[in-house]
Amino acid sequence: MVTKEPTQKKPSLLNSLARGMAAGVAGTVVMTAFQQFVEMPLTGREATTPQPT
């Protein structure tokens, strides 16, 4: 007996763009947090970007 798999709706372009942007922002946040809280304290390096006063 052959069973048909349910057809999946193709995601819209807008949905794909939104998911891609969210993934990019999430990745940037994770990399920045890792650098500030793990890598910089281990190497003794300080931020080179001037901090706002």
N, C-alpha and C positions, 0 to 999 in steps of 0.2 A: 504494500500500500504506500503510495507516495503522498506525503503531506506537504502542504505549501507553507513556507515560512511567512510570517506576517511581513508585509512590505513596510519599510521604514520611510518616513517622510524625509526628504532631502532638506538639510538645514538651510535657512535663507542666508543671503549674503550679509545682511545686517547682523544676524545672529552670529555668524562666523567672525565678522569683524569685531563685534563686542567681546566675544570669547578670546580672541587673539589679543586684543588690547588689555583685557583683564589679566591674561597670562603674562604679558610683558610687564605690567605694573607689579604683579606679585613677584616675578623673578627679580626685578630691580630692587624691591624692598628686601627680599631675602639676601641678595648679594651685598647690599649696603649694610644691613644689620650684621652679617657675618664679618665683613671687613672692619666695622667699627668696634664690635664687641669681642672678636676672637683674634683676627689677624693683627690689627694695630697694637693691642696690648702685648701680644707675644713678641712682636718685633721691636717694640718701643718707639714706633713711628707716630708722628703727630700729623693731624690734618693740615694740608698745605693751603686749603681754601680759607681766605679771611672770614672769620665769623662776624656776623652782624653785631653791632654794639648798641 
